[in-house]
């Protein structure tokens, strides 16, 4: 069974670092990817939220 990817928005404690959007299988993976991409420690991440879009038909 293949796990899907979910869109996460990662927020940082440092206000100079803008949030980053990451597609990942879970919040931990999204945090790890964001920390690597922004070259920060995992402790620099304030929160990881699933991006929920309102679909209008």
Secondary structure, 3 states (H helix, E strand, C coil): CCCCCEEEEEEECCCCCCCEEEEECCHHHHHHHHHHHHCCCHHHEEEEEECCCCCCC
